[in-house]
């Protein structure tokens, strides 16, 4: 198999670190970004020049373009660009501050958009490449307490579906990875929480109990690497793919509910037609 060059954001832990290791283990090269590149020191020691650590805050557009250029200059090409950097903002919609909302969108949407824009000239010129957008089951459905997180993933899904059609003529693929619950730091230290309003305390307790039940058996991030390699090695990779056993049933239930709602209200839709 031909050696590939990866550019992966958010590699200090979770999916990003697991996927970086998987790529390096099979002999590929990786430009790995993180806010704190010291978290990659052990991998640099083990894999040497095959790994290029880059300190990066993906909300900085100029820094994103510079990081992608640095990776391309260093390795001579880019094959797989993985927009993994992101976090979960918790809080009921009424509780969110302006900064809570803006920070979530800046990281989860604009960060991925800037990296994508920075990489595309290189991918178009070489006539190949694969952009991996790390979305979520939360990119096609929504649950209470993480509304602004869902908004960020729905936005990522929307521009990525359009992007896939725009860049296909250049030989560039786009895939949205939609994980279910995984044992990452998403809801741990990397999560952020809005200041709670007491009026929502009872609702919050019920939502958190349901979340604990739903994600009682989280997936293993390191195991997900095998699935990712299947996706990036596919001759015709999918636009969307779930990671984990649970998202399919969640998606089916959500879409069945939507279809039933649309069909019930179709007479009103036709009334609006005039």
C-alpha positions as CSV (number, residue, x, y, z in Angstrom):
1,X,0.0,0.0,0.0
2,X,1.3,3.5,-0.9
3,X,2.4,5.6,2.0
4,X,-0.1,8.4,2.9
5,X,0.4,11.8,4.5
6,X,-2.2,12.8,7.0
7,X,-3.0,16.2,8.6
8,X,-5.0,15.6,11.8
9,X,-6.3,18.3,14.2
10,X,-6.9,17.8,17.9
11,X,-4.4,15.0,18.4
12,X,-3.5,15.3,22.1
13,X,-6.2,12.7,23.2
14,X,-9.3,10.8,22.2
15,X,-9.9,10.0,18.5
16,X,-7.2,12.3,17.3
17,X,-4.4,10.6,19.2
18,X,-5.8,7.1,18.5
19,X,-5.9,7.8,14.7
20,X,-2.5,9.4,14.7
21,X,-1.0,6.3,16.3
22,X,-2.9,4.0,13.8
23,X,-1.6,5.9,10.8
24,X,2.0,5.9,12.1
25,X,1.9,2.2,13.0
26,X,1.1,1.3,9.4
27,X,4.0,3.4,8.1
28,X,2.2,6.6,7.1
29,X,3.3,10.1,7.9
30,X,1.3,12.5,10.1
31,X,1.2,16.2,10.7
32,X,-0.5,16.3,14.1
33,X,-1.9,19.5,15.6
34,X,-2.7,20.2,19.2
35,X,-2.9,23.2,21.4
36,X,-0.3,21.6,23.6
37,X,2.2,19.6,21.5
38,X,4.0,18.3,24.6
39,X,1.2,15.6,24.6
40,X,2.8,14.2,21.5
41,X,6.4,14.0,22.8
42,X,6.2,10.3,23.4
43,X,5.0,9.7,19.8
44,X,7.8,11.9,18.4
45,X,10.3,9.8,20.4
46,X,8.8,6.6,19.0
47,X,8.1,7.5,15.4
48,X,10.7,10.3,14.7
49,X,10.5,12.2,11.4
50,X,7.3,10.4,10.4
51,X,5.4,12.7,12.9
52,X,5.3,16.5,12.6
53,X,3.8,18.1,15.7
54,X,2.3,21.5,15.1
55,X,1.0,23.8,17.9
56,X,-2.4,25.1,16.7
57,X,-5.6,26.8,17.9
58,X,-8.0,26.0,15.0
59,X,-10.0,29.2,15.6
60,X,-7.0,31.2,14.3
61,X,-7.6,31.2,10.5
62,X,-4.2,32.6,9.6
63,X,-2.5,30.0,11.8
64,X,-4.6,27.2,10.2
65,X,-3.4,28.2,6.7
66,X,0.2,28.4,8.0
67,X,-0.1,25.0,9.6
68,X,-1.4,23.3,6.5
69,X,1.3,24.9,4.4
70,X,4.0,23.8,6.9
71,X,2.7,20.2,6.7
72,X,2.7,20.3,2.9
73,X,6.1,21.9,2.7
74,X,7.5,19.3,5.1
75,X,6.1,16.1,3.6
76,X,5.6,17.3,0.0
77,X,1.9,16.3,-0.3
78,X,-1.3,15.9,1.7
79,X,-3.6,12.8,1.3
80,X,-5.9,12.8,4.2
81,X,-7.1,15.8,6.2
82,X,-8.9,15.0,9.4
83,X,-10.9,17.8,11.1
84,X,-11.2,16.3,14.5
85,X,-10.5,19.3,16.9
86,X,-13.6,20.2,18.8
87,X,-15.4,20.0,22.2
88,X,-18.9,19.8,23.7
89,X,-20.6,22.8,25.1
90,X,-23.2,21.9,27.7
91,X,-26.1,24.0,28.8
92,X,-29.8,24.5,28.0
93,X,-30.3,27.0,25.2
94,X,-31.6,29.7,27.6
95,X,-28.5,29.3,29.8
96,X,-25.9,29.9,27.1
97,X,-23.9,33.1,27.2
98,X,-22.9,34.8,23.9
99,X,-19.4,33.7,24.5
100,X,-20.4,30.1,25.1
101,X,-22.3,30.0,21.8
102,X,-19.6,31.9,19.8
103,X,-16.7,29.8,21.1
104,X,-18.6,26.5,20.2
105,X,-19.2,27.6,16.6
106,X,-15.7,29.1,16.2
107,X,-14.1,25.8,17.1
108,X,-16.4,23.2,15.8
109,X,-17.5,24.9,12.6
110,X,-15.1,27.7,11.6
111,X,-12.0,25.6,12.7
112,X,-13.0,22.8,10.3
113,X,-13.9,25.3,7.6
114,X,-10.6,27.1,7.7
115,X,-8.5,23.9,7.7
116,X,-10.6,22.7,4.8
117,X,-10.1,25.9,2.8
118,X,-6.4,25.8,3.5
119,X,-6.0,22.2,2.3
120,X,-8.1,22.3,-0.8
121,X,-5.7,24.1,-3.2
122,X,-3.1,21.3,-2.5
123,X,-5.7,18.6,-3.0
124,X,-7.1,20.1,-6.1
125,X,-3.7,20.5,-7.7
126,X,-2.7,16.9,-7.1
127,X,-6.1,15.7,-8.2
128,X,-6.7,13.5,-5.1
129,X,-7.3,13.7,-1.4
130,X,-9.8,12.8,1.3
131,X,-11.2,15.3,3.8
132,X,-12.6,13.6,7.0
133,X,-15.0,15.7,9.0
134,X,-15.6,14.4,12.5
135,X,-19.3,15.1,13.1
136,X,-21.5,13.1,15.4
137,X,-24.8,11.3,15.7
138,X,-25.6,14.7,17.1
139,X,-25.1,16.1,13.6
140,X,-28.3,14.6,12.4
141,X,-30.5,14.6,15.5
142,X,-30.6,16.6,18.8
143,X,-30.9,16.1,22.5
144,X,-31.5,18.5,25.4
145,X,-28.6,20.2,27.2
146,X,-26.3,20.3,24.1
147,X,-28.2,22.4,21.7
148,X,-25.4,24.6,20.6
149,X,-23.1,21.6,20.1
150,X,-25.8,20.1,17.9
151,X,-26.0,23.4,16.0
152,X,-22.2,23.2,15.3
153,X,-22.4,19.7,14.0
154,X,-25.5,20.4,11.9
155,X,-23.5,23.3,10.3
156,X,-20.6,21.0,9.7
157,X,-22.8,18.4,8.0
158,X,-24.4,21.0,5.8
159,X,-21.3,22.6,4.4
160,X,-19.6,19.3,4.1
161,X,-22.4,17.8,2.0
162,X,-22.2,20.8,-0.3
163,X,-18.4,20.6,-0.3
164,X,-18.4,16.9,-1.4
165,X,-20.3,17.9,-4.5
166,X,-18.1,20.8,-5.2
167,X,-14.8,19.0,-5.1
168,X,-15.7,15.6,-6.6
169,X,-14.7,16.8,-10.1
170,X,-11.2,17.3,-8.8
171,X,-10.9,13.8,-7.4
172,X,-11.3,14.9,-3.8
173,X,-13.5,12.9,-1.4
174,X,-15.3,14.1,1.7
175,X,-16.6,11.9,4.5
176,X,-18.5,12.8,7.6
177,X,-17.7,10.5,10.5
178,X,-20.7,10.3,12.9
179,X,-19.8,8.6,16.1
180,X,-22.1,7.6,18.9
181,X,-21.0,7.5,22.5
182,X,-17.2,6.9,22.9
183,X,-14.9,6.8,25.9
184,X,-13.2,10.1,25.0
185,X,-12.8,13.3,26.9
186,X,-15.7,14.9,25.0
187,X,-17.8,15.1,28.2
188,X,-14.9,15.2,30.5
189,X,-12.1,17.8,31.0
190,X,-12.5,19.2,27.5
191,X,-16.2,19.9,27.9
192,X,-17.5,23.4,28.8
193,X,-20.6,24.2,30.9
194,X,-22.9,27.2,30.9
195,X,-23.9,28.8,34.2
196,X,-27.0,26.8,35.2
197,X,-30.4,28.4,35.8
198,X,-32.2,26.9,38.9
199,X,-35.4,26.8,36.9
200,X,-34.0,23.9,34.9
201,X,-32.7,21.8,37.8
202,X,-35.4,19.2,37.6
203,X,-35.2,19.0,33.8
204,X,-31.4,18.8,34.0
205,X,-31.5,15.9,36.4
206,X,-33.8,13.9,34.1
207,X,-31.7,14.7,31.0
208,X,-28.5,13.6,32.8
209,X,-30.1,10.4,33.9
210,X,-31.2,9.6,30.4
211,X,-27.7,10.4,29.0
212,X,-26.1,8.0,31.5
213,X,-28.5,5.3,30.4
214,X,-28.0,6.0,26.7
215,X,-24.2,6.1,26.9
216,X,-23.8,3.3,29.4
217,X,-21.5,1.3,27.1
218,X,-19.3,3.7,25.2
219,X,-17.1,2.7,22.4
220,X,-13.3,2.4,22.5
221,X,-11.5,5.3,20.6
222,X,-8.5,3.1,19.8
223,X,-10.8,0.4,18.2
224,X,-12.3,3.1,16.0
225,X,-9.0,3.5,14.2
226,X,-9.5,0.2,12.3
227,X,-12.9,1.6,11.0
228,X,-11.2,4.9,9.9
229,X,-8.5,3.1,8.0
230,X,-11.3,1.1,6.1
231,X,-12.9,4.4,5.2
232,X,-9.7,6.2,4.0
233,X,-8.6,3.1,2.0
234,X,-11.9,2.7,0.2
235,X,-11.9,3.3,-3.5
236,X,-15.4,4.9,-3.2
237,X,-15.6,6.2,0.4
238,X,-19.0,7.2,1.8
239,X,-20.2,10.7,2.4
240,X,-21.4,9.6,5.8
241,X,-20.6,6.7,8.1
242,X,-21.6,5.9,11.7
243,X,-18.9,4.9,14.2
244,X,-20.3,2.7,16.9
245,X,-23.2,0.2,17.1
246,X,-25.9,2.6,18.5
247,X,-26.2,5.5,16.0
248,X,-28.1,3.6,13.3
249,X,-31.1,2.9,15.5
250,X,-31.0,6.5,16.8
251,X,-31.0,7.8,13.3
252,X,-33.8,5.5,12.1
253,X,-36.1,6.6,15.0
254,X,-35.3,10.2,14.3
255,X,-36.0,10.0,10.6
256,X,-39.1,7.9,10.9
257,X,-40.4,10.6,13.3
258,X,-39.6,13.3,10.8
259,X,-41.2,11.5,7.9
260,X,-44.4,10.9,9.9
261,X,-44.5,14.6,10.9
262,X,-44.0,15.8,7.3
263,X,-46.6,13.5,5.9
264,X,-49.1,14.5,8.6
265,X,-48.6,18.2,7.7
266,X,-48.4,17.8,4.0
267,X,-51.9,19.3,3.4
268,X,-50.6,22.5,5.2
269,X,-47.5,22.4,3.0
270,X,-49.6,22.2,-0.1
271,X,-51.8,25.0,1.2
272,X,-48.7,27.2,1.4
273,X,-47.9,26.5,-2.3
274,X,-50.8,28.7,-3.4
